[in-house]
Amino acid sequence: ENWCGDDLFALALKGEQDLKFERLVLDGLGRGEQGPQGYRHYLNVLAAERPADDSALDDARWTRWARSVLSAFDAF
């Protein structure tokens, strides 16, 4: 049986090849009210929201991107 608290989640698996663990890592818990979660969301933010490589380092877009990346990491 699965158990979920505020900061802890226990996932009952049927064995080491159970795909539920892979889905948990890639997509998170699927809690809609908390927004996207999981490694997949984190990687999407890294790639999709990254400013162009020719952007100046002091461009505010880098700061916004870094905040988004850290937020996605926290959700992961």
C-alpha distances in whole Angstrom, upper triangle without the diagonal:
4,7,10,13,17,17,14,11,8,7,5,9,11,14,16,17,14,15,12,14,17,16,15,18,20,19,17,15,17,18,21,22,22,24,23,21,21,23,25,26,27,29,31,32,34,35,36,37,39,43,46,47,50,49,51,49,49,48,46,44,43,42,40,38,37,35,33,32,31,29,28,27,26,23,22
4,7,10,14,14,11,7,5,5,6,9,12,14,16,17,14,15,11,12,15,14,12,15,18,16,14,11,14,14,18,19,19,20,20,18,18,20,22,23,24,26,27,28,30,32,33,34,36,39,42,43,47,45,47,45,46,45,42,40,39,38,36,34,33,32,30,29,28,26,24,23,22,19,18
4,7,10,11,8,6,5,7,8,12,15,17,19,20,17,18,14,14,17,16,13,16,19,17,14,11,14,14,17,18,17,20,20,18,18,21,23,23,24,27,28,28,30,32,33,33,36,39,42,43,46,45,46,44,45,44,41,39,38,37,35,33,32,30,29,28,26,24,23,22,20,18,18
4,7,8,6,4,6,9,11,15,18,20,21,22,19,19,15,15,17,16,13,15,18,16,12,9,12,11,15,15,14,17,17,15,16,19,21,21,21,25,26,26,28,30,30,31,33,36,39,41,44,42,43,41,42,40,38,36,35,33,31,30,29,27,26,25,23,21,20,20,17,15,15
4,6,5,6,9,12,15,18,21,23,24,25,22,22,18,18,20,19,15,17,20,18,14,12,14,12,16,15,14,17,18,16,17,20,22,22,22,25,26,26,28,31,31,31,33,36,39,41,44,42,43,40,40,40,37,35,34,32,30,30,28,26,25,25,22,20,20,19,16,15,16
4,6,8,12,14,18,21,24,26,26,27,24,24,20,19,21,20,16,17,20,18,14,12,14,12,15,13,12,15,16,15,16,19,22,20,20,24,25,24,26,29,29,28,31,34,37,38,41,39,40,37,37,36,33,32,31,29,27,27,26,23,22,22,20,17,17,17,14,13,14
4,7,10,13,17,19,23,24,24,25,23,22,19,17,19,19,15,15,18,17,13,12,15,13,16,15,13,16,16,14,15,17,20,19,19,22,24,23,24,27,28,27,29,32,36,36,39,37,38,36,36,35,32,31,30,28,26,26,24,22,21,20,18,16,16,15,12,11,12
4,7,10,13,16,20,21,20,22,20,20,16,15,17,17,13,14,17,16,12,11,15,14,17,17,15,17,17,14,15,17,20,20,19,23,24,24,25,28,29,29,31,34,37,38,41,39,40,38,38,37,35,33,32,30,29,28,26,24,23,22,20,18,18,16,14,13,13
4,6,10,13,16,17,18,19,16,16,13,12,15,14,10,12,15,14,11,9,12,12,16,16,15,17,16,14,13,16,18,19,19,22,23,24,25,28,29,29,31,34,37,38,41,40,41,39,39,39,36,34,33,32,30,29,27,25,24,23,21,19,18,17,15,13,13
4,7,9,13,14,15,17,14,15,12,11,14,14,11,13,16,16,13,11,14,15,19,20,18,20,19,16,15,18,20,21,21,24,26,26,28,30,31,32,33,37,40,40,44,43,44,42,42,42,39,37,36,35,33,32,30,29,27,26,24,23,21,20,18,17,15
4,6,10,11,12,13,11,11,8,8,11,11,9,11,14,14,12,10,13,15,18,20,19,20,19,16,15,17,19,20,21,23,25,26,27,29,30,31,33,37,39,40,44,43,44,42,43,42,40,38,36,36,34,32,31,30,28,26,25,24,22,20,20,17,16
4,7,9,11,12,10,11,9,9,13,13,12,14,17,17,15,13,16,18,21,23,22,23,22,20,18,20,22,23,24,26,28,29,30,32,33,35,36,40,42,43,47,46,48,46,47,46,44,41,40,39,38,35,34,33,31,30,29,27,25,24,23,21,19
4,5,7,9,6,9,7,7,11,12,11,13,16,17,15,15,17,20,23,25,24,25,23,20,18,19,21,23,24,25,27,29,30,31,33,34,36,40,42,42,46,46,47,45,47,46,44,42,40,40,38,36,35,34,32,30,29,28,26,25,24,22,20
4,7,8,6,9,9,10,13,14,14,16,19,19,19,18,20,23,26,28,27,28,26,23,21,22,24,26,27,28,30,32,33,34,35,37,39,43,44,45,49,48,50,48,50,49,47,45,43,43,41,39,38,37,35,33,33,32,29,28,28,26,23
4,5,5,9,10,10,12,14,15,16,18,20,19,19,22,24,28,30,29,29,27,24,21,22,23,26,27,27,29,32,32,33,35,37,38,42,44,44,48,47,49,47,49,48,47,44,42,42,41,38,37,37,35,33,32,32,29,27,28,26,23
4,6,9,10,9,10,13,14,14,16,18,18,19,22,24,28,30,28,28,26,23,20,20,21,24,25,25,27,29,29,31,33,35,35,39,41,41,45,45,47,44,47,46,45,42,40,40,39,36,35,35,33,30,30,30,27,25,26,25,21
4,6,9,9,9,12,13,14,15,17,18,19,21,24,27,30,28,28,25,22,19,19,20,23,24,24,26,28,29,29,31,33,34,38,40,40,44,44,46,44,46,45,44,41,40,40,39,36,35,35,33,30,30,30,27,26,27,25,22
4,5,6,8,10,11,12,14,15,16,16,18,21,24,26,25,25,22,20,17,18,19,22,23,23,25,27,28,29,30,32,34,38,39,40,44,43,46,44,46,45,43,40,39,39,37,35,34,34,31,29,29,29,25,24,25,23,20
4,5,5,6,9,10,11,12,13,14,15,19,21,24,23,22,19,17,15,15,15,18,20,20,21,24,25,26,27,29,31,34,36,37,40,40,43,41,43,42,40,37,36,36,34,32,31,31,28,26,27,26,23,22,23,21,18
4,5,5,6,9,10,10,10,10,12,15,18,21,20,20,17,15,13,14,15,17,19,20,21,23,25,26,26,28,30,34,36,37,41,40,42,41,42,41,39,36,35,35,33,31,30,30,27,25,25,24,21,21,21,18,16
4,5,5,6,9,10,10,10,13,16,19,21,20,19,17,14,11,12,14,16,17,18,20,22,23,24,25,27,29,32,34,35,39,38,40,38,40,39,37,35,33,33,31,29,28,28,25,23,23,22,19,18,19,17,14
4,5,5,6,8,9,11,13,16,19,22,20,19,16,13,10,10,11,14,15,15,17,19,20,21,23,25,26,30,32,32,36,36,38,36,38,37,35,32,31,31,30,27,26,26,24,21,22,21,18,17,19,16,13
4,6,5,6,7,9,10,13,15,18,17,16,13,11,9,10,10,12,14,15,16,18,20,21,21,23,25,29,31,32,36,35,37,36,38,36,34,31,30,30,28,26,26,25,22,21,21,20,17,17,18,15,13
4,6,5,5,6,8,11,14,17,15,14,12,9,7,9,10,12,13,15,16,18,19,21,22,23,25,29,31,32,36,35,37,35,36,35,33,31,29,29,27,25,24,24,21,19,19,18,15,15,15,12,10
4,6,6,9,11,14,16,18,16,15,12,9,6,6,8,10,11,12,14,16,17,18,20,21,23,26,29,29,33,32,34,32,34,33,31,28,27,27,25,22,22,21,19,17,17,16,13,12,13,11,8
4,6,9,10,14,15,18,16,14,11,8,5,5,5,8,9,10,11,13,15,16,17,19,20,24,26,27,31,30,32,31,32,31,30,27,25,26,24,21,21,21,18,16,17,16,13,12,14,12,9
4,7,7,10,12,14,13,11,8,6,4,7,6,7,10,11,11,13,15,17,17,19,21,24,27,28,32,31,33,32,33,31,29,26,26,25,23,21,21,20,17,16,17,15,12,13,14,11,9
4,6,8,10,13,10,10,8,5,4,8,9,9,10,13,14,15,17,19,19,20,22,26,28,30,33,32,34,32,33,32,30,27,26,25,23,21,21,20,17,16,16,14,11,12,12,8,7
4,6,9,11,10,10,9,7,8,11,12,12,14,16,17,18,20,22,22,23,25,29,32,33,36,35,37,35,36,34,32,29,29,28,26,24,24,22,19,19,19,16,14,14,14,10,10
4,6,9,8,8,7,7,9,12,12,11,14,17,16,17,20,21,21,22,25,28,31,33,36,34,36,35,36,34,31,29,28,28,25,23,24,22,19,19,19,16,14,16,15,11,11
4,6,6,7,8,8,11,15,15,13,15,18,18,18,21,23,22,22,25,29,32,34,37,35,37,35,35,34,31,28,28,27,24,23,24,21,19,19,19,16,14,16,14,11,12
4,5,5,7,9,12,16,15,13,16,19,17,17,21,22,21,21,24,27,30,33,35,34,36,34,35,32,29,27,27,26,23,23,23,21,18,19,19,16,14,17,16,12,14
4,6,9,11,14,18,18,15,17,20,19,19,22,24,22,22,25,28,31,33,36,34,35,34,34,32,29,27,27,26,23,22,23,20,18,19,19,15,15,17,15,12,15
4,7,8,12,15,15,13,14,18,17,16,19,21,20,20,23,25,29,31,34,31,33,31,31,29,26,24,24,23,20,20,20,17,15,16,15,12,11,13,12,8,11
4,6,10,13,13,10,12,15,14,13,16,18,17,17,20,23,26,28,31,29,31,29,29,27,24,22,22,21,18,17,18,16,13,14,14,11,10,13,12,8,11
4,7,10,9,6,9,12,11,11,14,15,14,15,18,21,24,26,29,27,29,28,29,27,24,21,21,21,18,16,17,15,12,13,13,11,8,11,11,8,9
4,7,8,6,7,11,11,11,13,15,15,16,18,22,25,26,29,28,30,28,29,27,25,22,22,21,19,17,17,15,13,12,12,10,7,9,9,5,5
4,5,6,7,9,10,11,13,15,16,17,18,22,25,26,29,28,30,28,30,28,26,24,22,22,20,18,17,17,14,12,13,12,8,8,10,7,5
4,5,5,6,9,10,11,12,14,15,17,20,23,23,27,26,28,26,28,27,25,22,21,21,20,17,16,16,14,11,12,12,9,8,11,9,6
4,5,5,6,9,10,11,12,14,15,19,21,22,26,25,28,26,28,26,25,22,21,21,20,17,17,17,14,12,14,14,10,10,13,11,9
4,5,5,6,9,10,10,11,14,17,20,21,25,24,26,25,26,24,22,19,19,19,17,14,15,14,11,10,12,11,7,9,11,9,8
4,5,5,6,9,10,11,12,16,18,19,23,22,24,22,23,22,20,18,16,16,15,12,12,12,9,7,9,9,5,6,9,8,7
4,5,5,6,8,10,11,15,17,17,21,20,23,21,23,22,21,18,16,17,16,12,13,14,11,9,11,12,9,9,13,12,10
4,5,5,6,8,10,13,15,17,20,20,22,21,23,21,20,16,16,17,15,12,13,14,11,9,13,12,9,11,14,13,12
4,5,5,5,8,11,14,16,19,17,20,19,20,18,17,13,13,13,11,8,10,10,7,6,10,10,7,9,12,12,12
4,6,6,6,10,12,13,16,16,18,17,18,17,16,13,11,13,12,8,9,11,8,6,10,11,9,10,13,14,13
4,6,6,9,10,12,15,15,18,17,19,17,17,14,13,15,14,10,12,14,11,10,13,14,12,13,17,17,16
4,6,9,10,13,16,15,18,18,20,17,16,13,13,15,13,10,12,14,11,10,14,14,12,15,18,17,17
4,6,9,12,14,13,16,15,16,14,13,9,9,11,9,6,9,11,8,9,12,13,11,14,16,16,17
4,7,8,11,10,13,12,14,12,12,8,7,10,9,6,9,11,10,9,13,14,13,15,18,18,18
4,6,8,7,9,10,12,9,10,6,6,10,9,7,10,13,12,12,15,17,16,18,21,21,22
4,5,5,9,11,13,11,12,9,9,13,13,11,14,16,16,15,19,20,20,21,24,25,25
4,5,8,9,12,11,14,11,10,14,15,13,14,18,17,16,19,22,21,22,25,26,26
4,6,9,12,10,13,12,11,15,16,15,16,20,20,19,22,24,24,25,28,29,29
4,6,8,7,10,8,8,12,13,12,14,17,17,17,20,22,22,23,26,27,27
4,5,5,9,9,9,11,14,13,14,17,18,19,20,23,23,24,27,28,29
4,5,8,9,7,9,12,12,12,15,17,16,18,20,21,22,24,26,27
4,6,8,7,8,11,12,12,15,17,17,18,21,22,23,24,27,28
4,5,6,8,9,10,12,14,15,16,18,19,21,22,24,25,27
4,5,5,6,9,10,11,13,14,16,17,19,20,21,23,25
4,5,5,6,9,10,10,12,14,15,16,18,20,21,22
4,5,5,6,9,10,10,12,14,15,16,18,20,21
4,5,5,6,9,10,11,12,14,15,17,18,20
4,5,5,6,9,10,11,12,14,15,17,18
4,5,5,6,9,10,10,12,14,15,16
4,5,5,6,9,10,10,12,14,15
4,5,5,6,9,10,11,12,14
4,5,5,6,9,10,11,12
4,5,5,6,9,10,10
4,5,5,6,9,10
4,5,5,6,9
4,5,5,6
4,5,5
4,5
4
